[in-house]
Structure formats: structure tokens, C-alpha cells
Amino acid sequence: MAEVLVYVDHVDGAVRKPTLELLTLARRVGEPVAVALGGGAGDTAATLAEHGAVKVLTHEAAEYADYLVVPKVDALQAAVAAVSPAAVLVPSSAEGKEIAARLALRLGSGVITDAVDLEAGDEGPVATQSVFAAAFTTKSRVSKGTPVITVKPNSAAVEAAPAAGAVETLSVTFSAAATGTKVTSRTPRESTGRPELTEAAIVVSGGRGVNGAENFAIIEALADSLGAAVGASRAAVDAGWYPHTNQVGQTGKSVSPQLYIASGISGAIQHRAGMQTSKTIVAINKDAEAPIFELVDYGVVGDLFDVVPQLTEEVKTRKG
């Protein structure tokens, strides 16, 4: 069976959930070979093996932390040369998509971004995408070179599938461009204790109807009762009620959780573009004609200031 390269997204050896999802998808089209780079790369092996990696290629160098993107592209190019994979899978983050695009260009290959599913095909892996603000679903495959595919978080369930996970050191020669853009400083993001927005299984978002920064407390309370991430519409972000890092939509982040709860969000096409692939969508809005109700699985016509606190209390009661 052909091997499939999986780029490992990790923090000091702690593997992030989207990578484990990629390993699940990779097993559908071949044998997963993980590529872990940077500090702590060797510490990822046990987790990766537990989730199906037959081999783990590692390379630790200061360049991965000190410079942007290009060193990682150099390493993946070296991995492709060493393995000759059937495909390369990368998490669909902002950095991941840049890595994928640069790698595909170097390989002379096609690239598919924001896939939500992957299956084996007679002529190579076939990716499912949700396109045109999720109005259509397409199936695509790369017809030239080694397919490079980025996959949205929460597109597949994480499945344990113990494999050998043999660790090998990858030989990497950095290009002249690798040191072109240097990281001069880093500021850790203050932790809220909530899941990362793009990785969360449940997202609770507030919009213009929240009517003020101070009122986002009720959105946060519901999110915390569910163990969810907090999102916001562009209207709420532009008003200064919530940070831009939490914006969901075409000009914010795309999410695809198991459950998405939209409170006080009208459902403009720009917002829908960032959340329509959610598995179950619930909307709370006092305007029965709000566009958001056109795509929901469950809708509540009512004032969010009445509905959301009651929902929060009900969740707490059932959990307690």
C-alpha cells in the first residue's frame, strides 16, 4: 500500500487534534507516515503510533522556530523525495495552507485546500470540499504530481489504530530562502481555559443581538457549561465587543464543530461561509425571518437574553 505523508502540528511534542484526524483520513488512502519538525518532534512518536503512523520522520532544528514557513516546506519537500507518497496531508490552518501552496509549487503538483473528507480513488485520493459559502459540495482529485491536500479541523473522528511508529531522522538541507523572514518576538496568547476555536467540538457564537461587550458574559457562560469555544460574528467584532481572534466567517475563522450555537446572529452570507459545515446548527434569534433559520437544524425564535440563560441552567442541571 502507498504511503501518505501527514504533517504534524504539535506544540513542544504535544500533538494537536487536527493531526490525529489527518491520520484517520490518511489510513483510507494508504499507510500514514508522519513528519514531525522542531523542538519536541521526537516526543510525538508514541501518540502518532497510537493513531496509525507506521513511520515517524523527525527533524529538530532551531530554524523551525526562528523563521517563518519556508524551513517547514524544505523539510516536507525532503520527505516527499524520501518517501514518494501517494499524497501529502496538512492541517487547514492559515500556516498550513501556506505550507501546502508552497510545497505544491515546488513539486509541480496540484493542491486542494479546505477538504472536509477524503477517500481512495482509482486515480488517486478524492477530496470532498464545501464551496461557494457551503452552497455546494464538490469532489476533486489532483491530476498532476503528488496531491497536496489541506483538511479542515473536525472533518473526521479521531480513531486509535496502533501501528509501528518507527522513528527515523529526516535529512533536511535548508534553502537560501529559509532564513528570509525571521521571527523577532513572540507574545503568548492569554489562555481562557476554553478549546481552540477551530478545533472545538462545540462552538457558541454571539452576534449583533448580544448588544454590548458586557453581555458576552451570557454567551461565555453557556460555552463554559458545554465545554465549548466562544465565537463572534463580524458585527460583534467590528463593534469592539469581542476579539477578532474569535471571529467566525469569511474574513475570520472557518469552523466545523459537531454543534454550533448561533445567538443573536442574523446569518449574513459572510458568517455562514465560516460555519455552514458544522454538523448540527442551532440558532437563537427573536427575528423569525432571520436568514440564519434557513440553514439550521434547530431554531429558537426568542430573545437570547431569556433563552440563553435558561439553556445554560438546563445544561448545568443535567450535568449535575
Backbone torsions as a table, in degrees:
resi	resn	phi	psi	omega
1	MET	NA	139.8	-179.5
2	ALA	-64.9	151.9	178.1
3	GLU	-92.0	150.3	179.8
4	VAL	-125.8	122.9	179.4
5	LEU	-78.4	136.2	176.6
6	VAL	-124.0	116.8	177.7
7	TYR	-74.8	127.8	-174.3
8	VAL	-92.3	120.7	173.1
9	ASP	-94.5	113.8	-177.7
10	HIS	-143.7	161.6	175.9
11	VAL	-123.7	105.5	-179.9
12	ASP	52.0	40.6	176.4
13	GLY	95.3	-11.4	177.1
14	ALA	-88.3	113.1	-175.2
15	VAL	-76.7	131.0	180.0
16	ARG	-83.5	153.8	-172.8
17	LYS	-55.4	-41.6	-179.5
18	PRO	-56.4	-31.6	178.5
19	THR	-66.9	-40.0	179.0
20	LEU	-65.7	-33.7	175.4
21	GLU	-66.1	-39.4	178.5
22	LEU	-61.9	-37.8	179.0
23	LEU	-63.4	-37.3	176.5
24	THR	-61.7	-46.7	-179.9
25	LEU	-67.8	-37.7	-178.4
26	ALA	-61.9	-34.4	-179.2
27	ARG	-66.4	-18.9	177.9
28	ARG	-73.3	-23.4	-173.5
29	VAL	-120.8	-2.1	-179.9
30	GLY	170.7	-161.9	178.7
31	GLU	-99.7	121.0	-175.8
32	PRO	-69.7	130.8	171.6
33	VAL	-120.8	114.0	-175.4
34	ALA	-86.7	144.8	177.0
35	VAL	-120.0	108.4	-178.1
36	ALA	-110.9	127.1	-173.9
37	LEU	-124.2	151.6	173.5
38	GLY	89.0	-175.6	-178.4
39	GLY	-58.1	130.6	-179.4
40	GLY	83.4	6.5	-177.4
41	ALA	-57.0	-40.3	-179.0
42	GLY	-65.8	-25.7	-178.7
43	ASP	-75.4	-8.7	-178.9
44	THR	-82.1	-15.2	-168.1
45	ALA	-58.0	-44.9	-176.3
46	ALA	-62.0	-44.9	179.7
47	THR	-65.0	-42.8	-178.6
48	LEU	-65.5	-41.1	178.3
49	ALA	-63.9	-38.4	179.4
50	GLU	-62.0	-26.1	-177.1
51	HIS	-109.5	20.9	167.3
52	GLY	111.7	-1.1	-179.3
53	ALA	-73.4	119.3	178.8
54	VAL	-77.8	-22.3	-178.7
55	LYS	-149.8	146.3	177.3
56	VAL	-126.0	113.9	177.3
57	LEU	-92.7	123.1	-176.8
58	THR	-121.4	150.3	173.2
59	HIS	-154.8	120.1	-179.9
60	GLU	-110.4	125.1	178.8
61	ALA	-156.0	150.5	-178.4
62	ALA	-64.3	-25.5	-176.3
63	GLU	-58.8	-31.4	-177.3
64	TYR	-66.1	-30.8	178.5
65	ALA	-92.9	-29.6	-173.0
66	ASP	-85.9	-20.2	-176.4
67	TYR	-132.0	157.2	-174.2
68	LEU	-88.2	131.9	162.6
69	VAL	58.8	-55.6	-168.3
70	VAL	-58.7	-42.0	177.3
71	PRO	-57.2	-35.5	179.9
72	LYS	-70.0	-35.7	176.7
73	VAL	-66.5	-41.8	176.4
74	ASP	-56.8	-43.7	-177.9
75	ALA	-67.2	-43.1	178.8
76	LEU	-65.8	-35.6	176.7
77	GLN	-63.6	-39.9	177.2
78	ALA	-65.5	-38.0	179.7
79	ALA	-66.5	-40.0	177.5
80	VAL	-62.2	-41.8	179.4
81	ALA	-64.7	-34.3	-177.5
82	ALA	-78.8	-31.6	-170.9
83	VAL	-106.1	-29.4	-171.9
84	SER	51.9	61.7	-172.6
85	PRO	-75.8	164.4	175.0
86	ALA	-77.0	-22.8	179.2
87	ALA	-168.1	163.4	173.8
88	VAL	-122.5	124.3	-179.5
89	LEU	-109.4	135.0	-176.9
90	VAL	-134.8	138.9	175.1
91	PRO	-60.0	142.4	-173.3
92	SER	-88.2	58.2	171.9
93	SER	-92.5	176.7	177.6
94	ALA	-61.1	-45.6	178.3
95	GLU	-67.0	-41.3	-178.5
96	GLY	-59.4	-40.7	-179.7
97	LYS	-69.5	-33.5	176.7
98	GLU	-69.2	-41.7	177.2
99	ILE	-59.6	-46.2	-177.8
100	ALA	-61.7	-44.1	-178.5
101	ALA	-64.2	-44.6	179.9
102	ARG	-65.1	-40.6	-179.8
103	LEU	-65.2	-45.6	179.9
104	ALA	-59.7	-39.6	178.8
105	LEU	-62.8	-43.7	179.6
106	ARG	-64.7	-36.4	-177.1
107	LEU	-83.6	-9.9	-174.7
108	GLY	68.0	33.8	-175.2
109	SER	-113.9	168.0	173.7
110	GLY	-83.7	157.9	178.9
111	VAL	-131.4	140.7	174.9
112	ILE	-121.9	128.2	-178.9
113	THR	-112.0	154.0	174.6
114	ASP	57.7	40.5	173.6
115	ALA	-67.6	149.8	177.3
116	VAL	-117.4	-1.4	176.3
117	ASP	-163.5	162.1	-178.2
118	LEU	-148.6	137.7	178.6
119	GLU	-144.6	159.0	179.0
120	ALA	-76.3	142.1	176.5
121	GLY	-129.8	165.1	-178.8
122	ASP	-63.2	-29.7	-177.3
123	GLU	-116.5	25.7	178.7
124	GLY	122.4	171.2	-178.0
125	PRO	-58.6	141.6	178.3
126	VAL	-112.8	122.9	-177.3
127	ALA	-102.7	139.7	173.3
128	THR	-99.0	132.2	177.6
129	GLN	-126.1	151.0	172.7
130	SER	-105.9	115.5	-168.7
131	VAL	-123.9	169.5	-179.8
132	PHE	50.1	59.9	179.9
133	ALA	57.0	37.2	177.0
134	ALA	66.4	19.3	177.6
135	ALA	-77.9	-21.7	-178.7
136	PHE	-135.5	153.3	172.0
137	THR	-115.7	131.0	-179.4
138	THR	-122.8	156.0	171.9
139	LYS	-118.5	129.9	-174.8
140	SER	-137.0	155.2	170.5
141	ARG	-139.7	153.5	178.2
142	VAL	-82.4	129.2	-175.2
143	SER	-99.5	-3.7	-178.5
144	LYS	-139.3	128.8	175.3
145	GLY	76.1	-162.2	179.9
146	THR	-85.7	117.2	-178.1
147	PRO	-59.3	132.5	173.8
148	VAL	-115.3	119.5	-170.4
149	ILE	-130.3	127.5	172.2
150	THR	-100.4	141.8	-174.0
151	VAL	-123.2	132.0	178.9
152	LYS	-64.8	143.6	173.0
153	PRO	-59.2	152.2	179.1
154	ASN	67.7	21.6	178.1
155	SER	-85.2	-18.4	179.7
156	ALA	-144.9	152.8	176.6
157	ALA	-77.1	142.8	176.1
158	VAL	-74.6	127.3	-178.7
159	GLU	-127.8	129.9	175.4
160	ALA	-75.1	136.1	179.4
161	ALA	-154.4	77.5	-172.9
162	PRO	-49.8	132.4	179.3
163	ALA	-137.5	178.5	-173.9
164	ALA	-61.9	-45.1	179.7
165	GLY	60.1	36.0	-179.5
166	ALA	-61.6	128.7	-176.3
167	VAL	-92.3	128.3	176.5
168	GLU	-130.5	144.1	177.5
169	THR	-84.5	126.6	-179.6
170	LEU	-84.0	134.2	176.8
171	SER	-88.5	119.1	-176.1
172	VAL	-127.4	130.9	171.7
173	THR	-112.5	117.3	-177.2
174	PHE	-75.2	140.6	179.5
175	SER	-79.0	169.1	178.7
176	ALA	-62.6	-29.3	-178.1
177	ALA	-77.1	-11.4	-173.9
178	ALA	-62.0	-30.3	-177.1
179	THR	-104.6	22.6	-176.6
180	GLY	-74.7	-30.3	-178.3
181	THR	-128.1	109.5	-174.2
182	LYS	-97.5	140.8	174.1
183	VAL	-81.4	119.8	-176.1
184	THR	-96.2	-23.9	177.9
185	SER	-162.9	160.6	177.0
186	ARG	-136.3	141.9	175.4
187	THR	-124.0	113.3	-179.2
188	PRO	-60.3	137.9	177.2
189	ARG	-75.1	134.4	-178.6
190	GLU	-65.3	127.8	-177.1
191	SER	-76.7	135.4	175.5
192	THR	-98.6	-10.6	-174.9
193	GLY	83.7	-2.2	179.6
194	ARG	-96.2	161.9	178.4
195	PRO	-64.1	156.7	172.6
196	GLU	-62.3	135.0	-172.3
197	LEU	-54.9	-48.8	-174.7
198	THR	-74.5	-13.7	-177.8
199	GLU	-105.9	-10.7	-172.0
200	ALA	-66.7	143.1	176.2
201	ALA	-77.2	-24.8	178.1
202	ILE	-132.2	134.9	177.1
203	VAL	-128.3	130.9	174.7
204	VAL	-114.4	119.4	-175.8
205	SER	-117.8	148.5	175.8
206	GLY	-120.0	152.0	-178.7
207	GLY	-129.4	-152.9	-177.0
208	ARG	-57.3	-32.3	-178.7
209	GLY	-66.2	-14.2	177.7
210	VAL	-68.5	-29.1	168.8
211	ASN	61.8	44.5	173.3
212	GLY	137.1	147.4	-179.1
213	ALA	-60.2	-39.3	-177.0
214	GLU	-65.0	-24.2	-177.9
215	ASN	-83.0	-9.0	176.4
216	PHE	-66.3	-11.7	177.4
217	ALA	-59.2	-34.3	-179.3
218	ILE	-74.5	-29.6	175.0
219	ILE	-68.3	-44.1	179.6
220	GLU	-63.9	-37.4	-179.7
221	ALA	-63.8	-42.5	177.4
222	LEU	-65.2	-44.0	179.3
223	ALA	-59.1	-44.7	-178.2
224	ASP	-66.3	-33.9	178.6
225	SER	-67.3	-27.3	-178.4
226	LEU	-98.7	-5.2	-174.1
227	GLY	69.0	36.6	-171.7
228	ALA	-105.6	167.0	170.6
229	ALA	-88.7	159.2	178.9
230	VAL	-107.7	131.0	176.2
231	GLY	-119.5	172.3	179.3
232	ALA	-149.1	151.6	175.8
233	SER	-80.5	168.0	179.1
234	ARG	-63.6	-36.3	179.9
235	ALA	-59.9	-42.1	179.9
236	ALA	-68.9	-38.1	179.5
237	VAL	-69.5	-45.2	-180.0
238	ASP	-62.5	-29.4	178.7
239	ALA	-78.3	-6.0	179.5
240	GLY	82.0	16.6	-176.7
241	TRP	-82.5	-26.3	-177.8
242	TYR	-149.4	152.8	-175.5
243	PRO	-64.1	149.3	178.5
244	HIS	-61.2	-28.4	-179.7
245	THR	-61.9	-16.0	-179.4
246	ASN	-104.2	7.4	-178.1
247	GLN	-72.8	131.3	175.8
248	VAL	-107.2	129.8	178.2
249	GLY	147.1	-173.0	-175.0
250	GLN	-60.4	-37.0	179.0
251	THR	-101.9	10.4	176.2
252	GLY	-121.7	-132.8	-179.0
253	LYS	-104.3	147.7	174.1
254	SER	-96.0	131.7	-180.0
255	VAL	-124.9	154.0	179.5
256	SER	-144.7	59.1	-176.2
257	PRO	-77.1	172.2	174.1
258	GLN	-69.2	-33.4	-179.5
259	LEU	-138.4	128.5	177.6
260	TYR	-123.8	122.1	179.6
261	ILE	-112.5	117.0	-178.9
262	ALA	-104.8	118.5	-178.0
263	SER	-115.3	120.1	178.8
264	GLY	67.6	29.2	179.7
265	ILE	-113.8	124.6	-175.0
266	SER	-71.7	-32.5	179.0
267	GLY	101.0	38.2	175.4
268	ALA	-60.5	151.8	-175.2
269	ILE	-57.4	-32.3	-179.5
270	GLN	-65.9	-36.0	178.0
271	HIS	-74.2	-42.3	-179.2
272	ARG	-59.3	-32.8	-179.7
273	ALA	-61.4	-24.7	-176.6
274	GLY	-97.4	-2.5	-175.9
275	MET	-143.6	1.6	-174.3
276	GLN	-67.5	-18.3	179.2
277	THR	-86.6	5.7	175.4
278	SER	-59.9	143.6	-174.7
279	LYS	-68.7	-44.0	177.4
280	THR	-131.7	130.1	-176.9
281	ILE	-119.8	129.7	177.1
282	VAL	-121.7	132.4	179.0
283	ALA	-121.0	140.7	174.7
284	ILE	-123.0	115.6	-176.6
285	ASN	-156.8	137.9	-178.5
286	LYS	-80.4	-10.1	177.1
287	ASP	-94.3	107.6	-177.6
288	ALA	-64.4	-18.4	-179.6
289	GLU	-96.0	6.5	-178.5
290	ALA	-60.4	136.0	-178.5
291	PRO	-57.6	-24.2	-177.9
292	ILE	-59.3	-29.0	-177.4
293	PHE	-70.9	-11.8	179.9
294	GLU	-72.3	-21.7	-174.9
295	LEU	-120.3	2.1	-174.1
296	VAL	-80.7	158.1	170.5
297	ASP	-86.2	-35.2	178.0
298	TYR	-138.9	134.3	179.4
299	GLY	-127.4	140.5	176.4
300	VAL	-120.1	115.3	176.4
301	VAL	-88.9	107.3	-177.1
302	GLY	178.7	168.8	-179.9
303	ASP	-75.1	122.9	-177.3
304	LEU	-59.9	-27.0	-179.8
305	PHE	-70.8	-18.0	173.3
306	ASP	-94.6	-43.4	-171.5
307	VAL	-75.3	-47.3	-172.9
308	VAL	-63.5	-47.2	177.6
309	PRO	-59.8	-38.0	177.8
310	GLN	-64.9	-40.2	178.0
311	LEU	-63.7	-41.6	178.9
312	THR	-60.6	-45.7	-179.7
313	GLU	-64.6	-38.3	179.3
314	GLU	-65.2	-41.2	178.0
315	VAL	-61.6	-46.4	179.7
316	LYS	-61.7	-40.8	179.7
317	THR	-62.3	-45.2	-178.7
318	ARG	-69.0	-34.3	178.7
319	LYS	-74.7	-28.7	-176.6
320	GLY	-82.8	NA	NA
